[in-house]
Amino acid sequence: MFRRFQAPWQANTDTVTPKSLYLNRRKIMAAGGALALTGITGCGNAQSSTAQTPAGRHPSGPGTALDFRQTDYRISDPSTPYDAVTGYNNFYEFGVGKDDPARHAHAMTTSPWSISVEGLAERTGEFALADVIDFGALEERIYRLRCVEAWSMVIPWIGVPLGSVLQSFQPSSEARYVQFETYLNRDEMRGTRFRVLDWPYVEGLRMDEAVNELAFLAVGLYGEVLPNQNGAPIRLVVPWKYGYKSIKSIRAIRFTAEQPDTSWNLSAPHEYGFYSNVNPNRAHPRWSQSSERVIGGGVFARRETEMFNGYEEQVASLYEGMDLLVNH
Amino acid sequence: MISAADLTRTFNRNWLNPLAFWLLAAPGIWLIWQWGLLLTGHPNALGFNPIETTHRFLGDTALRILLLSLAVSPVRDLTPWRSVMKIRRRIGLAAFWYAFAHVLAYLGLDLLIAAGMNPLGALAGLWDDVAERIYITLGMIAFIGLVPLAVTSFNAMIRKLGSANWQRLHWLVYPTAVLAVFHYGYMVRGEQLSPWVHGAILALLLAYRGFKAAKRTLK
């Protein structure tokens, strides 16, 4: 059975959780430490009683509490309220409206789940989710997600570093890139009836980007198994790139020698490059990228967009000598 | 005994105009009401990105009412409801007001806030957007195209211009509507159905006028 990890020092990290969280029982779990701060005793018990894990429920069902440890990968800005993180999504396989994924993604079968590993690696084939992700080694990372549509959120993800997972497949030295592919089932994904993009959705990274310490594979958020609209059961999180690079509901991983196709790049190459690093200096033909709306931060909340979404220190070296306006 | 013709006449004289007014105003009233709820911390229908919702709602409404205004004369020609012409100006003006609100919302809720409430910074942002982003370029031209139509929509202006000049000027509504649909089409990401549906309706309305003009020439 899953148990929630709680350390005494958890309290100070949870003070970043906005007030609106306290309005919902579900999210009180995620703010367990904050309860302790306000002087409510016995909050451990309160948590287990509010946890939505009735006996017999499949542990991978969305909303199930996960066991994880805290890390230093956290930004101090307030986390975006759970309702916004799970109610305002781009997942075009379920429709182009921001509320379409929350309404329709429940139709997607996420269990059992297997991932096909292909291409230039020692270990290839079909792997069950539990063979790809070590559920005993989950950690939390609070990253900013910057959408190319000039809005951002702060999301506490639960998962494992991408690099460790990729290394476990023992990619060969010719593997210079890795491509990811989203699950595609036209009966379950009503948005694929219309060819908004060339389904299935694909994304890719250069190998050195993929093994960067920040690249992350998430299986949960706010301490719980990912809701379907957020890319259950497993999705990529590359916080220094625009949100569409963080591909959802991954069903294939491919090691390649050549730069792989990526969906938005195929759709509009001048707008969406392969790298798609957050870059306030590149005037995007659709949205000015110099600032962003802060979702859940108040009606008029805006912030200046930072180079590499604020992760310059960790990733700038990957692009040394490259013209980022050309290689956008 | 009151006849059906009497009822129709009474409706057209007393009810058609106010009814059209309130129907056309309804989306705006709804939007203001939702903002009232939002700003007073109540549950509302504007979602997690209220400003984006506002832009989309005002743009959709302006475009749809503009298409509606272009449907008035076909309705007059093809149905018995000839008095629909009485509300054509009202519909056209409503399209202008929603487009105006759309532009104001963009200037005030996006550019001004992004520029830290500095009006000059907002103007610089406007210039960048118009120069660099094709959908904004098209949208701005479309809006500017509506301005002379709205300004000359009053009886006094029609008399002053003369019917022929007025008609010639108001022909502008066609390219403006085309630009508005392209503005929408370039705005959405990927291949989306909605701009095509609006474009198809506009194409039909324009084709109808084309056929009518061709018929007139051939006679």
HADDOCK unambig.tbl for C-alpha pairs under 7 A between the chains (distance, minus, plus):
assign (segid A and resid 84 and name CA) (segid B and resid 48 and name CA) 6.04 0.50 0.50
assign (segid A and resid 88 and name CA) (segid B and resid 48 and name CA) 6.49 0.50 0.50
assign (segid A and resid 195 and name CA) (segid B and resid 191 and name CA) 6.48 0.50 0.50
assign (segid A and resid 196 and name CA) (segid B and resid 190 and name CA) 5.04 0.50 0.50
assign (segid A and resid 196 and name CA) (segid B and resid 191 and name CA) 4.18 0.50 0.50
assign (segid A and resid 196 and name CA) (segid B and resid 192 and name CA) 5.61 0.50 0.50
assign (segid A and resid 197 and name CA) (segid B and resid 190 and name CA) 5.96 0.50 0.50
assign (segid A and resid 197 and name CA) (segid B and resid 191 and name CA) 6.63 0.50 0.50
assign (segid A and resid 267 and name CA) (segid B and resid 190 and name CA) 6.51 0.50 0.50
assign (segid A and resid 285 and name CA) (segid B and resid 132 and name CA) 6.03 0.50 0.50
assign (segid A and resid 285 and name CA) (segid B and resid 133 and name CA) 4.97 0.50 0.50
assign (segid A and resid 286 and name CA) (segid B and resid 133 and name CA) 5.55 0.50 0.50
assign (segid A and resid 291 and name CA) (segid B and resid 114 and name CA) 6.68 0.50 0.50
assign (segid A and resid 295 and name CA) (segid B and resid 48 and name CA) 6.44 0.50 0.50
assign (segid A and resid 295 and name CA) (segid B and resid 49 and name CA) 6.39 0.50 0.50
assign (segid A and resid 296 and name CA) (segid B and resid 48 and name CA) 6.55 0.50 0.50
assign (segid A and resid 299 and name CA) (segid B and resid 50 and name CA) 6.76 0.50 0.50
assign (segid A and resid 302 and name CA) (segid B and resid 114 and name CA) 6.99 0.50 0.50
